[in-house]
């Protein structure tokens, strides 16, 4: 008699049954097992998606806080040293696609963070300080790296 095994948070899987798969057909048990494996895969993918969503929410919360607190500052150093901005840098490479999206749609002083995280600087010395050219250089860099803006 097949028995059901349950792992906390994971759909039940039937074990202890012989499964028959031939070139012509699969047994009912094999079909059921394939369905259950698909359920587990969906569960695991949704869990990683949930982690991605939490990271994305954290990024946007920090970015909003950073913008609100620094919107009237003119010092690039003060803007980049804001705790929320530093937390975004601390997120590491996983923050780059979100920064690129924000840069694409909202602009902003993301250049310091991008340089700190990627350890690269695609902005030619002659374009430093020219915001629209800096933005274009970083968006082009992201496109070359396959970090497409959504």
N, C-alpha and C positions, 0 to 999 in steps of 0.2 A: 504494500500500500504506500503510495507516495506521501511524503510528509512536507509540510509547509515550513519554510524557514523565514523568519522576519528579522531584519536588521533595523534598528531604530531609524525612522525617516526614509527608509528605502522600501520600495514595493516588495511584496512577498514573492519568493521564487520557489518553485516546486523542485525538489531534489530527490534522488533515489529512484528514479524511473528510467528504464532503458528507452533511449530515443532512437527511432529508426528513420534514417533518411536514405532514400534510394534515388537513382536518377529519374524515377518516374513520379515520386510523391514523397511527402514527409508525413510522419505520423502526427496525430493530433497533439501528442505531448511535445514533439519537436516544434510544432507551430506555436503552441502555448509558450514554450521556453523562449522562442524568438521574440514573441510579443513582450514577455517579461524582461528580456534583455533590453529591448527597445525602451521600455518604461524606465529601467535603471539608467540607461544612457540619457534619456530626457531629464530625469531627476538630477543627474550629475552635471549636465550641461546647464540646467537652470540654476544650480548652486553656484557655478562659476560665473554665470551671468549676474547673479545677485551680488557677488563680490565686486564685479566690474561696475555695477550700478551704484554700489556704496561708494566706491572710489570716485566715480563721476560726480555723485552728489556732494561728496566731500570737497572735490576740486571746485565746483561751482559755488559752494557755500564760502570757501576761502577766497575765491576770486571776487565775489560780491563784497565781502568784508573789506578786502584789500582796496577795491575801487572806492567804496564809500569813505574809507578812512584817509585815502591819499588823493582824492580828486582835486584838492586845492593846493597840493604840494608842488613845488617847482624843482626841488632837489631830487635828481635821479637816485642819489645814494639813499636818501630818506625813503623814497618810494620802494626801492629794492630791499631795504633793510626791514620793512614792515613785517611783523611776525607771520601774518597770513601768507605773504609772498614767500617768505623763507620756508614755511610749511609746504607750500607747493613745490619749491625746489627740492625739499626733502622727500617728496613723493617719488623722485627719480625719473627714469625714462618712461614710466607709465603715464606721467603727466604730459609728455610731449605732444601726443595727438590732441589732447584737450586744449593745450596752450595754442597749438596751431589752429584749431577750430576757432578759438576765441580771437586770435590774432586776425584770422581771415574775416570774421564777421564784425568784430568790435574794435580792432586795432589795440592799442594799449602798449605799455612799456614792458613787453615780455622778453625783450632781447637779452637782458641780463640773465634771466632764468634759463632761456634756451641755451645760451652760451655755457652757463654753469652746469647744466644737466648733460648736454651733448658733448661738451668739451670741444666744440667746433665754433667757428665764426665765419659764415659765408659772406658777411658784409665787407666789401672792399674798403680800405682805409679812406678813400675819397668820398664814400657814401655815408660814413659814420656821422650821425647827427641829423641826417636827412631822413626823416621818419618814413616817408612813403617808399624810399629806395631800400631802407633797412627791412621794411615789411616785405617788399617784393623779393628781396634776397632770401629771407627766411622761408617764405612760401615756396619759392623755387627749390630751395634746399630740401624742404619737406617732400615736395613732389618727387625729386630725384631719389630720395630715400624710401619712397613708397609710403610716406605718412600723409596720405591724402586728407585734405580738409573735407568734411562731409558736405 
